[in-house]
Amino acid sequence: MDAGNTRTKWARYAHGAWQEQDWTPTAQPQLKAQWADMNAPARIIVSNVAGTAIQLAIDNAATQRWGVLPLYIRPLRTQCGVNNAYSETERLGSDRWAALIAAHHLHPERDLLVVQAGTAVTIDTLSAQGHFRGGMIVPGLRLMLDTLARNTAGLALQDGEIHDFPCNTADAMMSGAANAIAGAVERGFRQLAARPLCLISGGDADILLPLLTIPVQKTDRLVLEGLLRIALEN
């Protein structure tokens, strides 16, 4: 399970393959209904960056439905072939840690830029040897647009499109926010001497992909893939 600020994604893995998968709003989770017809899992492993309320909801749904208490991962100094250079190891988001582990497993011996485009956008650097060097966090599209609308008198929140030369305010806001994120990703790429492969996942990945001019690959379920690697190692 990947409990993010906006969505909580889950998937079941059995017999060497992904099975059922779905998501629920983190603010109003519907896990009991989604799990009503599913058999009990052997284990439930969770990345949660959304706080205690969703953890309680996950715990209640899992224990009441199956009597299984979920395991919540925490970043470690070393795990699954990835070394963590964060100055305070456990301050790294568990979703970032799981994504880095998945990226290293999917593309071993390859320098990687790992981007998760969600409520916040994380841009993390991983060496071919599995060394996490560090990364950036920038506001996601919705956060940028909401901030502009809330803190300026003349910029209302509207649906806009991305254009090279926006000719209305909604398109100007959307184009500016999307290009700001794309620019941060490409700057992270240019900071590396060896040109890496960029892996991008998250709800806004499809919006950002056409704006990127670097080697990039969309990768679904990146956090869930990392959680699977952690579960299999343990």
C-alpha positions in Angstrom: 0.0 0.0 0.0 1.2 3.5 -0.9 -0.6 6.1 1.2 0.1 9.5 -0.3 -1.3 12.9 0.5 -4.1 12.7 -2.1 -4.5 9.0 -2.9 -3.9 5.7 -1.2 -2.9 3.1 -3.8 -2.9 -0.7 -3.1 -2.2 -3.8 -5.1 -2.2 -7.5 -4.3 0.8 -9.6 -5.4 0.5 -13.4 -5.6 1.8 -16.3 -7.6 4.6 -14.1 -9.0 2.4 -11.4 -10.5 0.3 -8.4 -9.6 -3.3 -9.2 -9.1 -6.1 -6.8 -8.0 -5.2 -3.1 -7.6 -7.2 0.1 -6.8 -7.0 3.4 -5.0 -9.0 5.4 -2.6 -9.0 9.0 -1.5 -6.7 9.4 1.5 -9.0 11.9 3.2 -12.0 9.5 2.9 -10.7 5.9 2.5 -13.1 3.2 1.4 -10.8 0.2 2.1 -13.4 -2.0 3.8 -15.7 -1.9 0.8 -12.8 -2.4 -1.7 -11.5 -5.4 0.3 -14.9 -7.0 1.0 -14.5 -9.9 -1.4 -10.7 -10.5 -1.1 -9.0 -13.4 0.6 -6.7 -12.6 3.6 -3.2 -11.7 2.6 -0.2 -13.3 4.3 1.3 -9.8 4.8 0.4 -6.2 4.3 3.3 -3.8 3.8 2.7 0.0 3.7 4.4 3.2 2.8 2.6 6.0 4.6 3.5 9.7 4.2 0.0 11.0 5.0 -0.1 10.9 8.8 -1.9 9.1 11.5 -5.5 9.3 10.3 -4.9 7.1 7.3 -2.7 4.7 9.3 -5.6 4.2 11.7 -8.0 3.7 8.8 -5.6 1.1 7.2 -5.1 -0.7 10.5 -8.8 -0.8 11.3 -9.7 -2.1 7.8 -7.0 -4.8 7.8 -7.5 -6.1 11.3 -11.3 -6.1 11.1 -11.4 -7.7 7.7 -8.6 -10.2 8.0 -7.0 -9.9 11.4 -3.7 -8.9 9.8 -1.7 -6.0 11.3 0.1 -4.0 8.5 3.8 -3.4 8.6 4.9 0.2 7.9 8.3 0.7 6.3 10.9 3.2 7.5 14.0 4.2 5.5 17.2 2.4 6.6 20.8 3.2 6.0 21.1 0.2 3.6 18.4 -2.0 2.2 17.8 -4.1 -1.0 21.1 -2.9 -2.5 20.4 0.8 -1.9 22.5 3.0 0.4 20.9 6.0 1.9 22.9 9.3 2.1 20.2 11.3 3.9 21.7 13.1 6.9 18.8 11.9 9.0 17.9 8.5 7.6 14.4 8.3 8.8 13.5 11.8 7.7 13.5 10.6 4.1 9.9 9.9 3.0 9.1 6.2 2.9 7.6 6.6 -0.6 10.9 8.0 -1.9 12.8 5.1 -0.3 10.6 2.5 -1.8 10.7 4.1 -5.2 14.5 4.2 -5.1 14.6 0.5 -4.2 12.3 -0.3 -7.1 14.3 1.8 -9.5 17.5 0.1 -8.6 15.9 -3.3 -9.0 14.3 -2.5 -12.3 17.5 -0.9 -13.8 20.6 -2.3 -12.0 24.0 -0.8 -12.8 22.3 2.3 -14.3 22.5 5.8 -13.1 19.0 7.0 -12.5 16.9 10.1 -11.8 13.8 9.0 -10.0 10.8 11.4 -10.2 7.5 11.0 -8.5 5.0 13.6 -9.7 2.2 13.7 -7.1 1.0 16.3 -4.6 4.6 17.1 -4.2 7.3 16.3 -6.8 10.4 14.5 -5.7 13.5 14.4 -7.9 16.1 11.9 -6.6 19.5 10.8 -7.8 20.6 7.2 -7.6 24.0 5.9 -8.8 24.5 2.7 -10.7 26.0 1.2 -7.5 22.8 1.9 -5.6 24.0 5.0 -3.8 21.2 7.5 -3.1 23.0 10.9 -3.3 20.1 13.1 -2.4 17.3 14.9 -4.2 14.9 17.8 -4.5 11.2 18.4 -3.5 9.1 20.9 -5.3 5.3 21.6 -5.2 3.2 19.6 -7.5 0.9 21.1 -10.2 -2.1 21.4 -8.0 -0.2 22.9 -5.1 1.4 25.5 -7.4 -2.0 26.4 -8.9 -3.8 26.5 -5.6 -1.1 28.8 -4.1 -1.3 31.2 -7.0 -5.1 31.3 -6.7 -5.1 31.8 -2.9 -2.4 34.4 -2.7 -3.1 36.7 -5.6 -6.1 39.0 -6.2 -6.5 38.5 -9.9 -5.6 34.8 -10.5 -8.6 32.5 -10.0 -8.2 28.8 -10.1 -9.4 27.6 -13.5 -8.7 24.6 -15.7 -6.0 25.5 -18.1 -3.9 23.8 -20.9 -0.2 23.8 -21.6 0.9 25.9 -24.6 4.2 27.3 -25.7 2.7 30.8 -25.8 -0.3 30.9 -23.5 -2.9 33.6 -24.4 -5.2 33.4 -21.4 -4.6 33.4 -17.6 -5.7 29.8 -17.0 -3.3 28.5 -19.7 -0.6 30.8 -18.4 -0.8 29.4 -14.9 -0.9 25.8 -16.0 1.9 26.2 -18.5 4.0 28.0 -15.9 3.5 25.4 -13.2 4.1 22.4 -15.5 7.2 24.0 -17.1 8.6 24.9 -13.6 8.5 21.3 -12.6 9.9 20.1 -15.9 12.7 22.6 -15.5 13.6 21.3 -12.1 13.7 17.7 -13.4 15.9 18.7 -16.3 18.2 20.7 -14.0 18.6 17.6 -11.8 19.5 15.6 -14.9 22.1 18.2 -16.0 23.8 18.2 -12.6 25.0 14.6 -13.2 28.2 14.0 -15.2 27.0 10.6 -16.4 23.7 11.1 -18.2 21.2 8.9 -16.4 17.8 7.5 -17.3 14.9 9.4 -15.8 12.1 7.3 -14.4 8.9 9.2 -13.8 5.7 8.0 -11.9 2.8 9.5 -10.2 -0.6 11.1 -11.1 0.9 14.0 -13.1 3.5 11.9 -15.0 1.5 12.0 -18.2 1.3 15.8 -18.1 5.0 16.3 -17.6 6.3 13.6 -20.1 5.8 15.7 -23.2 7.7 18.6 -21.7 10.8 16.7 -20.9 13.7 16.6 -23.4 15.8 14.0 -21.6 15.9 10.2 -21.7 12.7 9.4 -19.7 10.6 6.4 -19.0 7.2 6.3 -17.3 7.1 3.6 -14.7 3.8 2.6 -13.0 3.6 1.3 -9.4 7.1 2.4 -8.6 6.4 2.7 -4.8 4.5 -0.6 -4.8 7.3 -2.3 -6.7 9.7 -1.1 -4.0 7.5 -2.4 -1.2 7.4 -5.7 -2.9 11.2 -5.9 -3.0 11.4 -5.0 0.7 8.8 -7.7 1.5 10.6 -10.3 -0.5 14.0 -9.5 1.1 12.4 -9.9 4.6 
